[in-house]
Amino acid sequence: MWKIKEAKLTEEEAPLLGDPAKRGVLLEAGTALLLALAGADILIMRHPDAVQLVRGFMKDLMAD
C-alpha cells in the first residue's frame, strides 16, 4: 500500500522512525497538512486514519 521506502521499513531496520503501523499514516497526514497549508484545493488520501487526523487538525485550525 505505501510506496515510499520509509513507510515499508520494519522497526528493526529503522528503530528511530517509530512504530511502523503508525508511520505511514503520519507521513500521509503530514504531507496532506503541508499541502493544504501551502494552498492545495484538493487532497487525495488513502488511509482513513490519516483523513481523520487531517480533518481534526483543520477543524482546530478553523476554530475561534
Secondary structure, 3 states (H helix, E strand, C coil): CCCCHHHHCCCCCCHHHCCHHHHHHHHHHHHHHHHHHCCCCCCCCCCHHHHHHHHHHHHHHHCC
